[in-house]
Amino acid sequence: MRIIVDAMGGDNAPEAPVRGAMKAARELGVDITLVGRREEIGKYLDGAGRVVTITDAREVITMEDDPSTATRRKKDSSMAVALTMLKSGEGDAVVSAGSTGALLTGATLIVKRVRGIRRAALAPVLPAGEHGVVLIDCGANVECTPEYLLQFAFMGSFYAKNILGCENPKVGLLSNGTEPTKGAELQKEAFKLLQEASVEGRINFIGNIEGNDVMSGKADVAVTDGFTGNVFLKASEGMIKFAMGKLKGVFYKSTKNKLAAAALKGDFMEMKDSLDVNKIGGTALLGISRPVIKAHGSSNEEAIFSAIRQAVAFARAGVIDEIAKNTEYMRLPSEGAVKTEE
């Protein structure tokens, strides 16, 4: 298996992507193609052997670039070249810590969506419940239609089943109450579509869930529009950081607490690791016809390694094939079949 890594994407590029990729080559046994400025990559490339190759790309997409046009204007950028290589079959997946908007647009325009899927969605796995919870969407689509949410539910369900190991993933619709009448018109109409799909046995829809249900593991998949999902994700990250800081303060408050902290250090570190974005990996772009993983912009070496590990699992799991085989069921009742888009 070959993973293509955008070596110039992210705050810590190219060092973090290169070192993370070398670690993945050694420990995961995968071949790596690093895409970017050869001379800059070479500064950190040591002892990788034949499993790491370099594809030279002279341009870099920055956070100042317009994400909607970046990959088209900068065709020789590391991100655009990596996506083009994926499209042409020169690798099995792409990992990038670069601009989320540019990666999403580039993946849509270059690699293309699965035929029949209206919009690709960002689907991070939150550290909750027994397996984790797929939050879809978390920012790719600020404005959504009920059909988008129906497709998100299917895609998130396939991801939870094949990647997280959930036998019959429970799908919940994020709303401001559990009753079917709660939410704006988008949620009310999406509720009907999800309920119909559940009655047909296509997904396991458990109804509306509230914000405090998501991290409890009540559902394996939390479906929402990109605006709401992004606000929820950022608020959750902030609350986790706040709670961990307060807990650390308690541990160092007194000698007695320090002794208790020493006794609990192993358990505390295990909990901290489960919430560490650098250990969780990246975010899958579901709906794209080939595997694309978005790593956090501030990713360090460990985060890139985790994202590559996630890309390997994604490429092997058959999620995209399952999405492609089921697009006919992701439709509005008034439509005989889902419309196709390139």
LUMMI-180074 format. One record per residue (C-alpha): x, y, z negated. Coordinates in steps of 0.1 Angstrom, whole numbers, plus 5000, padded with zeros to 4 digits. Layout:
N
XYZ;...
This chain:
342
500050005000;501250355009;500250664990;500751005006;501651274980;501451654986;504751734971;504252114973;500852124956;500352244920;501952474895;504952244889;505752144925;507852004938;509451864907;506351714891;504951554923;508351404932;509251264898;505651134893;505850964927;509150804920;507850674887;504850524906;507050364932;509150194905;506350094881;503350034905;505249884933;503650104960;505350284989;505250664987;505350935014;506251275000;505151565022;506751905020;509952095024;512651825027;515452025011;513352114980;512051754976;515551624979;516651814948;514551574926;514651254947;517151014931;517250634929;513850584947;515250364974;513350265005;509850294989;509950674990;510150855023;509851225032;507751385059;508851745064;506252025063;507352385062;504252575050;502752575015;499052655006;498952884976;496152984953;496053324972;495053155004;491453145015;490452785007;487952775035;490552845062;493852745046;494352405062;493352535096;495652845094;498552655079;498552335099;502152265090;501452295053;502151995030;498451955023;497251965059;500051735071;499251485043;495551485052;496351445089;498551145081;495750985061;493351035090;495750865114;496250565092;499750645080;498750595044;496050455022;495250755001;496251114995;497151274961;497351654958;497551894929;497052194952;494052424956;490852234950;488852434975;491552395002;491752024996;488051974997;487652185029;490752015045;489551665036;486051745051;487451895083;490451665089;489651335073;485851385077;482951275055;481350935055;478750935083;475451025067;476851195036;475851565035;478551695011;481551554994;481551574956;484151604929;483751314904;485951324873;485751044848;485151184813;486650994783;483250894768;481350574761;482850234766;484050284802;484050654807;481350874823;481450984860;480451354862;479251434898;479451704910;481851934890;482452214914;482452124950;478852224957;477652524938;474252524957;472652184961;469452034975;467651734959;469051514987;472551604977;471851504941;470351174954;473551104973;475751204943;473850954922;474550664947;478150764951;478750804914;477050464907;479250284932;482350454917;481350354882;480749994892;483849944912;486350154893;485150164857;483749814857;480149904848;477949604859;474749814864;475750174859;473150394841;472550714860;471251024843;470251354857;471651644837;468851884827;467652104798;465451834784;464651464788;461151504800;460551464838;459051814839;462151984826;464652174847;464352404877;462752294910;466052124920;466051894890;462351824892;462551724929;465751524924;464151344895;461451214918;464051094944;466150924918;463150754903;462050624936;465550484943;465450324909;462050154915;463550014948;466349864928;469050084945;470350254914;469650224876;468150574869;467450624832;465950974836;467051314825;469951354800;470851674781;474351814777;474851654743;474051314758;476851314784;479751254761;477751004740;477950744767;474150734771;474750724809;477650594830;476950854857;475851214850;474451374881;474351754885;474952044909;478552174912;477852494893;476352334862;478852044863;481752284864;480452494835;479852174815;483352034823;485152354814;483052394782;483852034772;487552084779;487552404757;485652234729;487951934729;491052164727;489452364700;488452054679;491951904683;493552234671;491252244641;491951884632;495651944634;495252244611;493452024586;496251774587;498852034579;496852214552;498352054522;500851794511;497951544504;496651604539;500051564555;500451224538;497051124551;498051244586;501151024584;499050724577;496650804605;499250914630;498950614653;495150634655;495351014660;497850984688;495650714705;492650944703;494751234716;495951024745;492450934755;491651304759;494851404776;494251514812;497751404820;497051044812;493451034826;494551094862;492851304889;489451354904;488151154933;486551334962;483551104968;481951115003;485251155022;485850865046;489350785032;490550804995;491551154984;492451224948;492751584934;495251604905;494951894880;496752204892;499052204861;499851844865;503251724851;505151414861;502951184840;499751334855;500951284890;501750924881;498350874867;496651024898;498650794920;497550494899;493950614903;494450644940;495650284943;492650164924;490350374945;491850254978;491549884967;488049904952;485949934983;483850224971;483950405004;482750095023;479850054998;478850425003;478950385041;476750075039;474050245019;473650585034;470250475049;468850465014;470050815005;467251005023;464251225017;460951045018;459851255048;462851135068;462950795084;466750795081;469451015068;470751265093;474351215104;477051475102;480651465113;
